[in-house]
Amino acid sequence: MTERKREVFSPPAVGGISLLVAFAVLCLTVFALLSLTTVQADGRLADASAKAVEDYYAADCAAQEILARLRGGETPAEVTSYPEGSGARCTYTVPISDSQELDVEVIVDGENYEILRWQAQYTGEWETVESLDLWDGTLFE
């Protein structure tokens, strides 16, 4: 009888390579998700910034219109006027958003004017923090 040598089939060693590929795919998936959330957050921030700029310039335009009316000799109802030398010191505010307004103070003398203040002010409620949780130097046990 002829002896047949039995060939032993050994599969290629892919255990380490499979783990490495799985880890690489997992890392790439996590980085892709982080990139996606960063892009979404940047998009929301850009939208909020564009809205804030749009609101500011709308208020600035309204304040310029009031100033033009003052230079034309008209005193709108929202303007407070005080005599100042040969002209008048006029103050008024234009809302920018729920928590901001544009404060304007100008001296108007006919067609001549001098802007004393053209400033965005925060009008929201100020909340103070009474205590901070600071580390006092002791170790936790």
DSSP file with accessible surface (Angstrom, degrees, kcal/mol):
  #  RESIDUE AA STRUCTURE BP1 BP2  ACC     N-H-->O    O-->H-N    N-H-->O    O-->H-N    TCO  KAPPA ALPHA  PHI   PSI    X-CA   Y-CA   Z-CA
    1    1 A M              0   0  228      0, 0.0     2,-0.5     0, 0.0     0, 0.0   0.000 360.0 360.0 360.0 141.7    0.0    0.0    0.0
    2    2 A T        -     0   0  128      1,-0.0     2,-0.6     0, 0.0     0, 0.0  -0.707 360.0-131.9 -90.2 132.8    1.1    3.4   -0.8
    3    3 A E        -     0   0  182     -2,-0.5     2,-0.6     3,-0.0    -1,-0.0  -0.751  15.6-149.3 -84.8 128.0    1.1    5.7    2.0
    4    4 A R        -     0   0  225     -2,-0.6     2,-0.6     3,-0.0     0, 0.0  -0.856  11.9-134.7 -97.0 129.5   -0.5    8.9    1.3
    5    5 A K        -     0   0  192     -2,-0.6     2,-0.6     1,-0.0    -2,-0.0  -0.710  19.6-132.6 -82.8 126.7    0.9   11.7    3.1
    6    6 A R        -     0   0  229     -2,-0.6     2,-0.4     1,-0.0    -1,-0.0  -0.742  16.1-137.7 -81.6 123.4   -1.8   13.7    4.5
    7    7 A E        -     0   0  182     -2,-0.6     2,-0.6     1,-0.0    -1,-0.0  -0.687  11.5-139.2 -84.0 133.4   -1.4   17.4    3.8
    8    8 A V        -     0   0  132     -2,-0.4     2,-0.6     2,-0.0    -1,-0.0  -0.824  12.5-144.6 -94.5 121.4   -2.2   19.6    6.7
    9    9 A F        -     0   0  178     -2,-0.6    -2,-0.0     0, 0.0     0, 0.0  -0.767  17.7-174.5 -87.6 122.9   -4.0   22.7    5.6
   10   10 A S        -     0   0   94     -2,-0.6     3,-0.1     3,-0.0    -2,-0.0  -0.974  19.9-134.2-118.6 119.8   -3.0   25.7    7.6
   11   11 A P        -     0   0   93      0, 0.0     3,-0.0     0, 0.0     2,-0.0  -0.324  37.3 -89.7 -66.7 154.5   -5.0   28.9    7.0
   12   12 A P        -     0   0  102      0, 0.0     2,-1.2     0, 0.0     3,-0.1  -0.326  44.2-103.7 -64.3 148.9   -2.9   32.1    6.6
   13   13 A A        +     0   0   99      1,-0.2     4,-0.2    -3,-0.1    -3,-0.0  -0.601  61.7 146.4 -77.5 100.3   -2.3   34.0    9.9
   14   14 A V     >  +     0   0   75     -2,-1.2     4,-2.6     2,-0.1     5,-0.2   0.304  36.9  99.7-117.8   6.0   -4.7   36.8    9.6
   15   15 A G  H  > S+     0   0   48      2,-0.2     4,-2.0     1,-0.2     5,-0.2   0.957  88.6  40.2 -61.0 -50.2   -5.7   37.4   13.2
   16   16 A G  H  > S+     0   0   57      2,-0.2     4,-2.2     1,-0.2    -1,-0.2   0.911 117.1  49.1 -67.5 -40.4   -3.4   40.3   13.9
   17   17 A I  H  > S+     0   0  111      1,-0.2     4,-2.7     2,-0.2     5,-0.2   0.910 109.8  52.0 -68.0 -39.6   -4.0   41.9   10.5
   18   18 A S  H  X S+     0   0   65     -4,-2.6     4,-2.6     1,-0.2    -1,-0.2   0.915 110.3  48.6 -62.5 -42.8   -7.8   41.6   11.0
   19   19 A L  H  X S+     0   0  128     -4,-2.0     4,-2.5    -5,-0.2    -1,-0.2   0.913 111.4  50.1 -63.7 -39.9   -7.6   43.2   14.3
   20   20 A L  H  X S+     0   0  120     -4,-2.2     4,-2.4     2,-0.2    -2,-0.2   0.922 112.2  46.7 -65.6 -42.4   -5.5   46.0   12.9
   21   21 A V  H  X S+     0   0   86     -4,-2.7     4,-2.6     2,-0.2     5,-0.2   0.920 112.4  50.3 -66.0 -42.8   -7.9   46.6   10.0
   22   22 A A  H  X S+     0   0   59     -4,-2.6     4,-2.4    -5,-0.2    -2,-0.2   0.916 111.7  48.3 -62.3 -41.2  -10.9   46.6   12.4
   23   23 A F  H  X S+     0   0  131     -4,-2.5     4,-2.7     2,-0.2    -2,-0.2   0.911 111.2  50.3 -65.2 -40.7   -9.2   49.1   14.7
   24   24 A A  H  X S+     0   0   46     -4,-2.4     4,-2.6     2,-0.2    -2,-0.2   0.922 111.2  48.2 -64.5 -42.3   -8.3   51.3   11.7
   25   25 A V  H  X S+     0   0   84     -4,-2.6     4,-2.3     2,-0.2    -2,-0.2   0.920 111.9  50.2 -64.3 -40.6  -11.9   51.3   10.5
   26   26 A L  H  X S+     0   0  105     -4,-2.4     4,-2.4    -5,-0.2    -2,-0.2   0.935 111.6  48.0 -63.5 -43.8  -13.2   52.1   14.0
   27   27 A C  H  X S+     0   0   40     -4,-2.7     4,-2.6     1,-0.2     5,-0.2   0.924 111.7  49.2 -63.4 -44.1  -10.8   55.0   14.3
   28   28 A L  H  X S+     0   0  119     -4,-2.6     4,-2.2     1,-0.2    -1,-0.2   0.888 110.6  51.2 -64.3 -36.6  -11.7   56.4   10.9
   29   29 A T  H  X S+     0   0   73     -4,-2.3     4,-2.3     2,-0.2    -2,-0.2   0.931 110.7  47.9 -66.0 -43.1  -15.4   56.1   11.8
   30   30 A V  H  X S+     0   0   70     -4,-2.4     4,-2.5     1,-0.2    -2,-0.2   0.934 112.5  48.6 -64.1 -43.8  -14.9   58.0   15.0
   31   31 A F  H  X S+     0   0  126     -4,-2.6     4,-2.4     1,-0.2    -1,-0.2   0.883 110.1  52.3 -64.3 -36.5  -12.9   60.7   13.3
   32   32 A A  H  X S+     0   0   60     -4,-2.2     4,-2.3    -5,-0.2    -1,-0.2   0.925 110.6  47.3 -65.3 -41.7  -15.6   61.0   10.6
   33   33 A L  H  X S+     0   0  104     -4,-2.3     4,-2.4     2,-0.2    -2,-0.2   0.906 112.1  49.9 -66.5 -40.0  -18.3   61.4   13.3
   34   34 A L  H  X S+     0   0   93     -4,-2.5     4,-2.2     2,-0.2    -2,-0.2   0.910 111.0  49.7 -63.9 -40.9  -16.2   64.0   15.1
   35   35 A S  H  X S+     0   0   73     -4,-2.4     4,-2.4    -5,-0.2    -2,-0.2   0.910 109.9  51.5 -63.7 -40.5  -15.7   65.9   11.9
   36   36 A L  H  X S+     0   0   91     -4,-2.3     4,-2.3     1,-0.2    -2,-0.2   0.936 111.0  46.3 -63.7 -45.1  -19.4   65.8   11.1
   37   37 A T  H  X S+     0   0   74     -4,-2.4     4,-2.4     1,-0.2    -1,-0.2   0.880 111.8  52.5 -67.4 -34.1  -20.4   67.2   14.6
   38   38 A T  H  X S+     0   0   75     -4,-2.2     4,-2.7     2,-0.2    -2,-0.2   0.925 109.4  48.9 -65.8 -41.7  -17.7   69.9   14.2
   39   39 A V  H  X S+     0   0   97     -4,-2.4     4,-2.2     2,-0.2    -2,-0.2   0.916 111.6  49.4 -64.5 -41.7  -19.1   71.0   10.8
   40   40 A Q  H  X S+     0   0   99     -4,-2.3     4,-2.2     2,-0.2    -1,-0.2   0.923 112.1  47.8 -64.0 -42.6  -22.6   71.1   12.2
   41   41 A A  H  X S+     0   0   40     -4,-2.4     4,-2.4     1,-0.2    -2,-0.2   0.912 111.6  50.3 -65.1 -40.9  -21.5   73.2   15.2
   42   42 A D  H  X S+     0   0   95     -4,-2.7     4,-2.5     1,-0.2    -1,-0.2   0.880 109.2  52.6 -64.1 -36.3  -19.5   75.5   12.9
   43   43 A G  H  X S+     0   0   32     -4,-2.2     4,-2.3     2,-0.2    -2,-0.2   0.921 109.8  47.3 -65.3 -43.0  -22.6   75.9   10.7
   44   44 A R  H  X S+     0   0  159     -4,-2.2     4,-2.4     2,-0.2    -2,-0.2   0.907 113.0  49.6 -64.5 -40.1  -24.8   76.9   13.7
   45   45 A L  H  X S+     0   0  119     -4,-2.4     4,-2.5     2,-0.2    -2,-0.2   0.917 110.6  49.5 -65.6 -41.1  -22.2   79.4   14.9
   46   46 A A  H  X S+     0   0   58     -4,-2.5     4,-2.6     2,-0.2    -2,-0.2   0.907 111.2  49.8 -65.1 -39.5  -21.9   80.9   11.4
   47   47 A D  H  X S+     0   0  117     -4,-2.3     4,-2.3     2,-0.2    -2,-0.2   0.924 112.3  47.1 -64.5 -43.3  -25.7   81.2   11.2
   48   48 A A  H  X S+     0   0   60     -4,-2.4     4,-2.3     2,-0.2    -2,-0.2   0.900 112.9  49.6 -65.3 -39.6  -25.9   82.9   14.6
   49   49 A S  H  X S+     0   0   67     -4,-2.5     4,-2.4     2,-0.2    -2,-0.2   0.915 110.7  49.1 -65.6 -43.0  -23.0   85.2   13.7
   50   50 A A  H  X S+     0   0   58     -4,-2.6     4,-2.5     1,-0.2    -2,-0.2   0.905 111.2  50.3 -63.6 -39.1  -24.6   86.2   10.4
   51   51 A K  H  X S+     0   0  113     -4,-2.3     4,-2.7     2,-0.2    -2,-0.2   0.912 110.2  50.1 -65.0 -41.8  -27.9   86.9   12.2
   52   52 A A  H  X S+     0   0   54     -4,-2.3     4,-2.4     2,-0.2    -2,-0.2   0.919 112.5  46.5 -63.6 -42.4  -26.2   89.1   14.8
   53   53 A V  H  X S+     0   0   75     -4,-2.4     4,-2.5     2,-0.2     5,-0.2   0.926 112.7  50.0 -66.2 -42.7  -24.4   91.1   12.1
   54   54 A E  H  X S+     0   0  131     -4,-2.5     4,-1.9     1,-0.2    -2,-0.2   0.926 111.9  48.1 -61.1 -43.9  -27.7   91.5   10.2
   55   55 A D  H  X S+     0   0   36     -4,-2.7     4,-2.1     2,-0.2    -1,-0.2   0.899 111.1  51.0 -64.2 -41.5  -29.5   92.6   13.3
   56   56 A Y  H  X S+     0   0   65     -4,-2.4     4,-2.6     1,-0.2    -2,-0.2   0.939 111.7  45.7 -62.6 -47.2  -26.8   95.1   14.2
   57   57 A Y  H  X S+     0   0  142     -4,-2.5     4,-2.2     2,-0.2    -1,-0.2   0.815 109.6  55.1 -71.0 -26.5  -26.7   96.7   10.7
   58   58 A A  H  X S+     0   0   62     -4,-1.9     4,-2.1    -5,-0.2    -1,-0.2   0.921 111.8  44.5 -66.9 -42.2  -30.6   96.9   10.6
   59   59 A A  H  X S+     0   0    5     -4,-2.1     4,-2.5     2,-0.2    -2,-0.2   0.894 111.9  53.1 -66.9 -39.2  -30.4   98.8   13.9
   60   60 A D  H  X S+     0   0   34     -4,-2.6     4,-2.3     2,-0.2    -2,-0.2   0.913 108.6  49.9 -62.0 -40.9  -27.6  101.0   12.6
   61   61 A C  H  X S+     0   0   64     -4,-2.2     4,-2.1     2,-0.2    -2,-0.2   0.914 110.8  49.0 -64.3 -42.5  -29.7  101.8    9.5
   62   62 A A  H  X S+     0   0   33     -4,-2.1     4,-2.0     1,-0.2    -2,-0.2   0.904 111.0  50.4 -64.3 -39.1  -32.7  102.8   11.7
   63   63 A A  H  X S+     0   0    0     -4,-2.5     4,-2.3     1,-0.2    -2,-0.2   0.890 109.0  51.8 -66.5 -36.9  -30.4  105.0   13.8
   64   64 A Q  H  X S+     0   0   85     -4,-2.3     4,-2.4     2,-0.2    -1,-0.2   0.886 107.8  52.4 -65.4 -37.6  -29.0  106.7   10.7
   65   65 A E  H  X S+     0   0  120     -4,-2.1     4,-2.1     2,-0.2    -2,-0.2   0.909 109.3  48.7 -65.0 -40.5  -32.6  107.4    9.6
   66   66 A I  H  X S+     0   0   12     -4,-2.0     4,-2.3     2,-0.2    -2,-0.2   0.922 110.7  51.3 -64.0 -41.6  -33.4  109.0   12.9
   67   67 A L  H  X S+     0   0    2     -4,-2.3     4,-2.5     1,-0.2    -2,-0.2   0.912 108.3  51.9 -62.4 -39.4  -30.2  111.1   12.7
   68   68 A A  H  X S+     0   0   58     -4,-2.4     4,-1.4     1,-0.2    -1,-0.2   0.900 109.3  49.7 -64.4 -38.7  -31.2  112.2    9.2
   69   69 A R  H  <>S+     0   0   95     -4,-2.1     5,-2.1     2,-0.2    -1,-0.2   0.891 110.2  51.0 -66.0 -37.6  -34.6  113.3   10.5
   70   70 A L  H ><5S+     0   0   10     -4,-2.3     3,-1.6     1,-0.2    -2,-0.2   0.916 108.8  50.8 -64.6 -42.4  -32.9  115.2   13.3
   71   71 A R  H 3<5S+     0   0   77     -4,-2.5    -1,-0.2     1,-0.3    -2,-0.2   0.784 105.3  58.3 -66.5 -24.2  -30.6  117.0   10.8
   72   72 A G  T 3<5S-     0   0   62     -4,-1.4    -1,-0.3    -5,-0.2    -2,-0.2   0.449 124.5-103.0 -83.5  -1.2  -33.7  117.9    8.8
   73   73 A G  T < 5S+     0   0   65     -3,-1.6     2,-0.3     1,-0.3    -3,-0.2   0.379  82.9 123.1  98.8  -4.1  -35.2  119.7   11.8
   74   74 A E      < -     0   0  100     -5,-2.1    -1,-0.3    -6,-0.2    -2,-0.2  -0.705  48.5-152.9 -92.3 141.2  -37.7  117.0   12.9
   75   75 A T        -     0   0   87     -2,-0.3    -5,-0.1    -3,-0.1     6,-0.1  -0.903  16.9-146.1-114.0 102.7  -37.6  115.5   16.4
   76   76 A P    >   -     0   0    4      0, 0.0     3,-1.4     0, 0.0   -10,-0.0  -0.170  23.9-110.1 -63.3 161.2  -39.0  112.0   16.4
   77   77 A A  T 3  S+     0   0  104      1,-0.3    -2,-0.0     3,-0.0     0, 0.0   0.823 115.0  57.8 -64.2 -31.7  -41.0  110.8   19.4
   78   78 A E  T 3  S+     0   0   94      2,-0.0     2,-0.4    14,-0.0    15,-0.4   0.501  90.3  92.1 -80.5   0.2  -38.2  108.3   20.5
   79   79 A V    <   -     0   0   13     -3,-1.4     2,-0.5    13,-0.1    13,-0.2  -0.794  62.5-152.9-100.2 132.9  -35.6  111.0   20.8
   80   80 A T  E     -A   91   0A  67     11,-2.9    11,-2.7    -2,-0.4     2,-0.4  -0.922  19.6-165.0-101.1 127.1  -34.9  112.9   24.0
   81   81 A S  E     -A   90   0A  53     -2,-0.5     9,-0.2     9,-0.2    -6,-0.0  -0.928  12.9-178.2-122.1 136.2  -33.5  116.3   23.3
   82   82 A Y  E     -A   89   0A 125      7,-2.4     7,-3.5    -2,-0.4     2,-0.0  -0.989  37.2-103.9-127.5 140.1  -31.7  118.8   25.6
   83   83 A P  E     +A   88   0A 121      0, 0.0     2,-0.3     0, 0.0     5,-0.3  -0.378  40.5 178.0 -63.2 138.0  -30.5  122.3   24.7
   84   84 A E  E >   -A   87   0A  75      3,-2.3     3,-2.2     1,-0.2     2,-0.1  -0.834  53.9 -61.9-146.0 100.9  -26.7  122.4   24.2
   85   85 A G  T 3  S-     0   0   85     -2,-0.3    -1,-0.2     1,-0.3    24,-0.0  -0.345 117.3 -18.6  60.5-126.1  -25.1  125.7   23.2
   86   86 A S  T 3  S+     0   0  103     -2,-0.1    -1,-0.3    -3,-0.1     2,-0.1   0.618 138.8  40.1 -88.4 -10.5  -26.5  126.7   19.8
   87   87 A G  E <  S-A   84   0A  17     -3,-2.2    -3,-2.3    22,-0.1     2,-0.4  -0.155  87.7 -96.9-114.7-151.1  -27.8  123.1   19.1
   88   88 A A  E     -AB  83 108A  23     20,-2.2    20,-2.9    -5,-0.3     2,-0.7  -0.999  17.9-132.2-138.7 139.8  -29.4  120.3   20.9
   89   89 A R  E     -AB  82 107A  69     -7,-3.5    -7,-2.4    -2,-0.4     2,-0.4  -0.831  32.4-168.8 -90.6 118.9  -28.0  117.2   22.6
   90   90 A C  E     -AB  81 106A   3     16,-3.6    16,-2.8    -2,-0.7     2,-0.4  -0.909   9.3-174.9-115.3 135.1  -30.2  114.3   21.4
   91   91 A T  E     +AB  80 105A  30    -11,-2.7   -11,-2.9    -2,-0.4     2,-0.3  -0.980  12.8 153.6-126.9 143.6  -30.2  110.8   22.7
   92   92 A Y  E     - B   0 104A   8     12,-2.2    12,-2.8    -2,-0.4     2,-0.4  -0.977  27.0-138.7-160.1 161.4  -32.1  107.7   21.5
   93   93 A T  E     - B   0 103A  67    -15,-0.4    10,-0.2    -2,-0.3    -2,-0.0  -0.961   6.1-162.8-126.7 146.7  -31.9  104.0   21.5
   94   94 A V  E     - B   0 102A  13      8,-2.0     8,-3.6    -2,-0.4     2,-0.1  -0.998  27.6-120.0-127.1 125.0  -32.6  101.4   18.7
   95   95 A P  E     + B   0 101A  98      0, 0.0     6,-0.3     0, 0.0     3,-0.1  -0.450  27.7 178.4 -68.3 137.6  -33.1   97.8   19.6
   96   96 A I  E     -     0   0A  16      4,-2.2     2,-0.2     1,-0.4     5,-0.2   0.801  66.7 -29.5 -98.9 -49.6  -30.7   95.3   18.1
   97   97 A S  E >  S- B   0 100A  47      3,-1.9     3,-0.5   -41,-0.0    -1,-0.4  -0.788  81.5 -70.5-149.6-167.7  -32.0   92.1   19.6
   98   98 A D  T 3  S+     0   0  169     -2,-0.2     3,-0.0     1,-0.2     0, 0.0   0.788 133.3  29.4 -65.6 -26.5  -33.7   90.9   22.8
   99   99 A S  T 3  S+     0   0   45     25,-0.1    24,-2.8    24,-0.1    25,-0.9   0.283 116.6  58.2-119.9   9.0  -30.5   91.6   24.8
  100  100 A Q  E <   +BC  97 122A  74     -3,-0.5    -4,-2.2    22,-0.3    -3,-1.9  -0.989  50.2 180.0-140.1 150.3  -28.8   94.4   23.0
  101  101 A E  E     -BC  95 121A  57     20,-2.1    20,-3.3    -2,-0.3     2,-0.7  -0.977  29.8-119.7-143.8 156.8  -29.6   98.0   21.9
  102  102 A L  E     -BC  94 120A   0     -8,-3.6    -8,-2.0    -2,-0.3     2,-0.5  -0.874  26.8-156.7 -99.6 114.1  -27.8  100.7   20.0
  103  103 A D  E     -BC  93 119A  20     16,-3.4    16,-2.6    -2,-0.7     2,-0.4  -0.827  12.0-172.6 -93.7 129.0  -27.3  103.8   22.2
  104  104 A V  E     +BC  92 118A   0    -12,-2.8   -12,-2.2    -2,-0.5     2,-0.4  -0.978  12.3 177.4-126.4 132.9  -26.9  107.0   20.2
  105  105 A E  E     +BC  91 117A  32     12,-2.5    11,-2.6    -2,-0.4    12,-2.2  -0.989  16.2 163.7-133.1 125.0  -26.0  110.5   21.6
  106  106 A V  E     -BC  90 115A   0    -16,-2.8   -16,-3.6    -2,-0.4     2,-0.6  -0.987  35.1-135.5-144.2 145.5  -25.5  113.3   19.2
  107  107 A I  E     -BC  89 114A  31      7,-2.7     7,-2.3    -2,-0.3     2,-0.5  -0.942  27.5-165.3-101.9 120.9  -25.3  117.1   19.2
  108  108 A V  E     +BC  88 113A  14    -20,-2.9   -20,-2.2    -2,-0.6     2,-0.3  -0.935  18.5 172.0-113.4 127.8  -27.3  118.5   16.3
  109  109 A D  E >   - C   0 112A  69      3,-3.3     3,-1.8    -2,-0.5     2,-0.3  -0.783  67.5 -68.8-132.1  84.8  -27.0  122.1   15.2
  110  110 A G  T 3  S-     0   0   50     -2,-0.3   -37,-0.2     1,-0.3    -1,-0.1  -0.498 116.9 -12.4  68.2-124.7  -29.0  122.4   11.9
  111  111 A E  T 3  S+     0   0  120     -2,-0.3    -1,-0.3    -3,-0.1     2,-0.2   0.699 124.8  85.8 -79.7 -20.4  -27.2  120.4    9.3
  112  112 A N  E <   +C  109   0A 119     -3,-1.8    -3,-3.3   -41,-0.1     2,-0.3  -0.593  56.5 169.3 -82.8 145.0  -24.1  120.1   11.5
  113  113 A Y  E     -C  108   0A  99     -2,-0.2     2,-0.4    -5,-0.2    -5,-0.2  -0.989  24.7-154.4-151.9 157.3  -23.8  117.3   13.9
  114  114 A E  E     -C  107   0A 118     -7,-2.3    -7,-2.7    -2,-0.3     2,-0.6  -0.981  18.3-139.4-135.8 121.2  -21.3  115.7   16.2
  115  115 A I  E     +C  106   0A  73     -2,-0.4    -9,-0.2    -9,-0.2     3,-0.1  -0.704  23.0 174.3 -83.0 120.7  -21.7  112.1   17.3
  116  116 A L  E     +     0   0A  66    -11,-2.6     2,-0.3    -2,-0.6   -10,-0.2   0.783  69.9   9.2 -93.3 -35.1  -20.8  111.7   21.0
  117  117 A R  E     +C  105   0A  87    -12,-2.2   -12,-2.5     2,-0.0    -1,-0.3  -0.971  48.6 165.8-151.0 133.9  -21.8  108.0   21.3
  118  118 A W  E     +C  104   0A  55     -2,-0.3     2,-0.4   -14,-0.2   -14,-0.2  -0.749  37.3 148.8-143.5  86.0  -22.8  105.3   18.9
  119  119 A Q  E     -C  103   0A  95    -16,-2.6   -16,-3.4    -2,-0.2     2,-0.4  -0.976  48.3-129.4-138.8 135.8  -22.5  102.1   21.0
  120  120 A A  E     -C  102   0A  41     -2,-0.4     2,-0.4   -18,-0.2   -18,-0.2  -0.686  33.0-165.4 -80.3 131.2  -24.1   98.7   21.3
  121  121 A Q  E     -C  101   0A  64    -20,-3.3   -20,-2.1    -2,-0.4     2,-0.4  -0.942  21.1-122.4-121.9 143.5  -25.1   98.0   24.9
  122  122 A Y  E     +C  100   0A 134     -2,-0.4   -22,-0.3   -22,-0.2   -23,-0.0  -0.687  28.4 175.4 -80.9 128.7  -26.1   94.8   26.6
  123  123 A T        +     0   0   63    -24,-2.8   -23,-0.2    -2,-0.4    -1,-0.1   0.349  38.8 113.7-116.6   3.2  -29.6   95.1   28.1
  124  124 A G  S    S-     0   0   27    -25,-0.9     2,-0.4     1,-0.1   -25,-0.1  -0.091  80.0 -78.8 -70.1 173.4  -30.1   91.5   29.4
  125  125 A E        -     0   0  160      1,-0.1     2,-0.5     2,-0.0    -1,-0.1  -0.592  43.1-135.0 -77.1 128.8  -30.3   90.5   33.0
  126  126 A W        -     0   0  197     -2,-0.4     2,-0.5    -3,-0.1    -1,-0.1  -0.739  18.9-164.0 -87.5 126.2  -27.0   90.3   34.7
  127  127 A E        -     0   0  164     -2,-0.5     2,-0.3     2,-0.0    -2,-0.0  -0.949   5.1-152.8-114.5 122.5  -26.6   87.2   36.9
  128  128 A T        -     0   0   88     -2,-0.5     2,-0.6     2,-0.0    -2,-0.0  -0.646  12.8-131.0 -92.2 150.7  -23.8   87.1   39.4
  129  129 A V        -     0   0  110     -2,-0.3     3,-0.1     1,-0.1    -2,-0.0  -0.895  16.0-166.3-100.1 118.2  -22.2   83.9   40.6
  130  130 A E        +     0   0  167     -2,-0.6     2,-0.3     1,-0.2    -1,-0.1   0.840  69.0  13.8 -75.9 -35.8  -22.1   83.9   44.4
  131  131 A S        -     0   0   91      2,-0.0     2,-0.4     0, 0.0    -1,-0.2  -0.996  61.3-150.0-143.5 149.5  -19.6   81.1   44.9
  132  132 A L        -     0   0  122     -2,-0.3     2,-1.4    -3,-0.1    -3,-0.0  -0.932  25.2-123.4-116.1 141.6  -17.2   79.1   42.8
  133  133 A D        +     0   0  167     -2,-0.4     2,-0.3     2,-0.0    -2,-0.0  -0.694  46.8 170.6 -84.1  91.9  -16.3   75.5   43.4
  134  134 A L        -     0   0  138     -2,-1.4     2,-0.4     1,-0.0    -2,-0.0  -0.775  40.3-105.3-103.8 152.1  -12.5   75.9   43.7
  135  135 A W        -     0   0  172     -2,-0.3    -1,-0.0     1,-0.1    -2,-0.0  -0.578  24.4-159.4 -75.7 127.4  -10.0   73.3   44.8
  136  136 A D        -     0   0  125     -2,-0.4    -1,-0.1     2,-0.2     3,-0.1   0.404  46.8-100.5 -91.8   3.2   -8.9   74.1   48.4
  137  137 A G  S    S+     0   0   45      1,-0.3     2,-0.2     0, 0.0    -2,-0.1   0.330  83.0 122.7  99.8  -9.0   -5.7   72.1   48.2
  138  138 A T        -     0   0   80      1,-0.1    -1,-0.3     0, 0.0     2,-0.3  -0.613  60.7-121.3 -88.7 148.2   -6.8   69.0   50.0
  139  139 A L        -     0   0  139     -2,-0.2     2,-0.3    -3,-0.1    -1,-0.1  -0.615  26.0-114.5 -84.8 146.7   -6.7   65.5   48.5
  140  140 A F              0   0  184     -2,-0.3    -1,-0.1     1,-0.0     0, 0.0  -0.587 360.0 360.0 -79.0 137.9   -9.9   63.5   48.1
  141  141 A E              0   0  233     -2,-0.3    -1,-0.0     0, 0.0     0, 0.0  -0.867 360.0 360.0-120.6 360.0   -9.9   60.4   50.2
